[in-house]
Amino acid sequence: MPDNYTEEELLDLARRYSFRSRMDRSGVTGPIFVWGRGSVVRDINGKEYLDFNSGQMCAALGHNHPRIVQALQESAESLIHSHMTMYNDREIILASRLAEITPPGLNRSMFLTSGSDSNEAAMAIAKRYTGGYEIASPVVSFHGMSDAARAVTFSGWHGGYGPYAPGNYPIMAPYRYRCAFCQDRPACDYTCLDSSFELLDAQSDGRMAGVITEPLFSAGGVIEPPPGWLQELKLRCERRGMLLILDEAQTGLAKLGSMWASEQEGVVPDIFTISKHFGGGIAISATITTDEIEEKAVETGLVVAHSHSNDPLTCNAAIASLDIILEENLVDVADRIGRYWKGHLQQLQQRHELIGDVRGRGLLQGIEFVTDRVTKEPAYSQGQQIGRTCLENGLIMSIRRQGSALRFVPPFTTTQDQMDLAADILDHAISSVS
Ligand SMILES: Cc1ncc(COP(=O)(O)O)c(C=O)c1O
């Protein structure tokens, strides 16, 4: 049990035995977490933190939600793991429950374990359906660190693992704040898309299968595409017979104040994927598509199966998570929390010149630091220092874009008092470097 060890003893063990392959961190340092409830986690020394990262975004329903705990207990009494090829009751019920809330026509789900494998499955389906093999993705999009997912992740963590399979192409980011085409114009005119598709058409082998994208780019720095961008992207895909795959790992299931981000954009994707808080903290993901696409993929002999696909325990946790999302009206909760937190960020922006941009919505928001609001020179070291100071003072969030952006993902359980406290911690941290 962790209470038999001190922090130093555990760090010493970690230095000797843990593989240091973590994102954003190579040193072995504290805090070491041992407990969590709602929006708070506690480290081994008893210090509490506001978790505005929701764990790794997977605890957005709140740490150790009692209904998730209950679902795990039920599965522990009935069936934890089952045959991958044969059906179990939990996965069938989950698929039917999910179909009640998915965008129109997207009724068919398969259940996997991680965001990466749900995206791999989505791309495999698109390849089977179209007969193509080429996939494009915006340069700020993140889709995971399995080989196929990393191959279409151009927002970082891409180099040094190749050669990848052929046919993965970056397209330009709809990053209005820094867009070379439209940052000084009143609106985006989709020049980025036109240029991207001109290049794609030129370099493609004529076998494009699809585009995979996040509807709001989280790991890339909380970048919101301008209105209409997703619709324009879908149009360009349709003209070429390419499928649109939306990765809603971070944006779906109520987080942005609607059940799906695609809904707010008025776009229905061909395939979409979910993971993160889908299992209320338990590892489960889904790849979801239409009857027609499923039918054709199956006809061509598509098989996607892993040892833990459709496990009853993870599916039962996901059923509980859907119950929580619907019964606790989490769409409205995300909207309410999002507006209040945005208010804090905007006030901080008025007080601190260092904050160049405030963006995102619902439970996924960010700020970008610049040394000068006109030149927009990124304030990398200041952002890193602010992130470190916040952590020391009990606020967890993620540092993105090498330090120039901070991302906040407070759980749905977060109260106004907790947001006031978080804003205070952030305010002090920014003042300390300004
Ligand atoms: C949008 C998005 N897609 C996919 C993934 C990969 O998910 P996983 O780490 O579960 O493989 C992530 C992880 O952060 C993500 O943010």
The ligand as an SDF file (V2000), in Angstrom:
LIG
                    3D

 16 16  0  0  0  0  0  0  0  0999 V2000
   -7.8780   13.8580  -29.4170 C   0  0  0  0  0  0  0  0  0  0  0  0
   -7.1270   12.6550  -28.9500 C   0  0  0  0  0  0  0  0  0  0  0  0
   -7.1610   11.5470  -29.6850 N   0  0  0  0  0  0  0  0  0  0  0  0
   -6.5070   10.4420  -29.3110 C   0  0  0  0  0  0  0  0  0  0  0  0
   -5.7620   10.4080  -28.1730 C   0  0  0  0  0  0  0  0  0  0  0  0
   -4.9980    9.1730  -27.8040 C   0  0  0  0  0  0  0  0  0  0  0  0
   -5.6600    8.5020  -26.8070 O   0  0  0  0  0  0  0  0  0  0  0  0
   -4.8740    7.4080  -25.9610 P   0  0  0  0  0  0  0  0  0  0  0  0
   -3.8190    8.1090  -25.2190 O   0  0  0  0  0  0  0  0  0  0  0  0
   -5.9510    6.8360  -25.0810 O   0  0  0  0  0  0  0  0  0  0  0  0
   -4.3540    6.4160  -26.9300 O   0  0  0  0  0  0  0  0  0  0  0  0
   -5.6980   11.5360  -27.3640 C   0  0  0  0  0  0  0  0  0  0  0  0
   -4.9050   11.5310  -26.1190 C   0  0  0  0  0  0  0  0  0  0  0  0
   -4.6510   12.5170  -25.4860 O   0  0  0  0  0  0  0  0  0  0  0  0
   -6.3850   12.7000  -27.7620 C   0  0  0  0  0  0  0  0  0  0  0  0
   -6.3230   13.8260  -27.0560 O   0  0  0  0  0  0  0  0  0  0  0  0
  1  2  1  0
  2  3  1  0
  2 15  2  0
  3  4  2  0
  4  5  1  0
  5  6  1  0
  5 12  2  0
  6  7  1  0
  7  8  1  0
  8  9  2  0
  8 10  1  0
  8 11  1  0
 12 13  1  0
 12 15  1  0
 13 14  2  0
 15 16  1  0
M  END
$$$$
